[in-house]
């Protein structure tokens, strides 16, 4: 697999594999079920879902609990995470690819990213927005770190690996036929179901 950006190479390699080991467990799954129960309650007709940057599938596992009949697809760049997705067996389609190389051949009812856009090279965000839009026939979910203006944050001793901005606002400017359905914030200090200070935006075409 060849890469266009240093960020892709970073996440496909050892650091990405280490991330999969740090971010797992029943408590994270429980928090995801609580989060997605709020989000999916604001949707209708969700029968097929694709996640970009699915890692080992903790978000998709939560969705599977809430929507057992939904057909799930995952796009993931890291080979170790892909192996775990395959071992789980709950995903109908797994695409081992960089987001920047993916060419969707169909659409899903919900296309989403969670904690992924923050790690994309900012020069490539417009392309990823295009991909999200093209992959959805109804809903797009963007769940990321929010900042009103673009900013780069040092990440575990690395530079140019984590970026915060108004991803959803940029997405809606790029696609004027998209409307905001709902949004919310999940706090790391929540007593029951903590998340990593994620701000989520549910959008509808």
Secondary structure, 3 states (H helix, E strand, C coil): CCCCCHHHHHHHCHHHHHHHHHCCCHHHHHHHHHHHHHHHCCCCCCCEEEEECCCCCHHHHHHHHHCCCCEEEEEECCHHHHHHHHHHCCCCEEEECCHHHCCCCCCEEEEEEECCHHHCCHHHHHHHHHHHHHHEEEEEEEEECECCCCEECCECCECCCCEEECHHHHHHHHCCCCEEEEEEEECCCCCCCCCCCEEEEEEEC
